[in-house]
Amino acid sequence: MIIIDRITSILQSLLFAYALIYCVDKKLETNKLKLFFMVLMFTIIGTAFSGTFLDNPAIIVFLTHILALGLVVLMYRRDVRNALMAYTIVYNIIITYSIVFGNVIFASTIEILPPQYMNQASIFIMYIPGWILIFICFKYFEKINRVYKVLVNEGGLIYSLIISFAMDFIVTFYLLTIGAKSQLMKNIVYVMFFMFFVVVLLYFRKIHNKSEQIFKLNETLESKNNELRKIKHDYGAQISYLYGLCLMDRHLDLKKALKDIINVNEAIATAVEVSPNENSLLSIALKPAIEEGIHVIVEEKGDLSLVAISEMELYRIVSNIVNNAITAMNGQGIIIAKSYECLEKFIIKIENNGPKIEENILKDIFKQGYTSKNNKDGNHGYGLSIVQELVKKYSGKIEVKSTDIATEFKIILPIKRTT
């Protein structure tokens, strides 16, 4: 069993080292020595405390994790964040397998198996599935790399580290109670793991939704680029035509041709809209943003007929929020609008990546007449107060939060009760 355990440690160490080389260094051929060194060091860290006075599984789990993170920081001082992300992704995969196959399946199996079959159970329930998992990771490492890129772009390092240490806590808690005869303690471990698993699924679902939005936006941008290439080609022909008119001194025709070109150019939108229905209420309310050069993503999954508010008043709510965003964004950025139903509520979220609204301003933005803009007339500062008034009229509420990354308005309206 010791030999099998050492082989498993080497394979896991190889997976950790390969993840760092593949994701961060991106060149395996020129980093083979580095790969060998990291495999050696990860293996030493993983096996160093076996049989020592620290032979307490609960302590070893945390200690080996911290030492491995220290090695990653030492090896990638110039790219610590990305290196920690790559390591943590693989760590979370391995420790999730350990919880499922070690703490749940294996622990349940040994209760019904005779003691003489313990080693065989370990091999077939823990070690062999672990080797298969490592093989699958190597085979489909490009998918792991995609997850790595998404998490790096989303700034998910802190979340990933928290998840990894939370996993450690679950394993540690289980190891501390494994000798206990109380079924209650074991049930607590299972419940904690289930809750944690749900949180992880929700987190990665959020990341998946974000990546889907980016993918759709990229598709639309590619379509727009193709359109612009065609326009560039057409303009080349038009310039040749204008030059010919100039050479022939046909100035009236030249003037008319230039005017036609200008009109066509003004009709071309520079922003991109991703929407399944361009005639929906949210899409119509966001048209001014498109005209100002702001990209728009619309996701409508809610049924407007479920709320008592009229379409006109809902349009006023959305358009006032959008107009404030347009002013703040100064013709650049993205607005994402969503509608959906949740727990008998109809929810609309309008998110933009414009400047952060400071905390001292957030508490005043819904006050009548309040504005953070320097206006010479008295027509500004009433949009958001109207929004709040209309939302409250229909027993709803509006929430706003703002960070350095995005500002989000969340409108919550009750769904009509059916009789």
Secondary structure, DSSP 4 states (H G I P E B T S, - for coil): -HHHHHHHHHHHHHHHHHHHIIIII--SGGGHHHHHHHHHHHHHHHHTTTTSTT--HHHHHHHHHHHHHHHHHHHTGGGHHHHHHHHHHHHHHHHHHIIIIIIIIIHHHHTTS-GGGHHHHHIIIIIHHHHHHHHHHHHTHHHHHHHHHHHHHHT-HHHHHHHHHHHHHHHHHHHHHTT---HHHHHHHHHHHHHHHHHHHHHHHHHHHHHHHHHHHHHHHHHHHHHHHHHHHHHHHHHHHHHHHHHTT-HHHHHHHHHHHHHHHHHS--S-EE-S-TTSHHHHHTHHHHHTT-EEEEEE-S-GGGBSS-HHHHHHHHHHHHHHHHHHHTT-SEEEEEEEEETTEEEEEEEE-SPPPPHHHHTTTTSTT--SS--SSSS-S-HHHHHHHHHHHTT-EEEEEE-SS-EEEEEEEEBPPP-
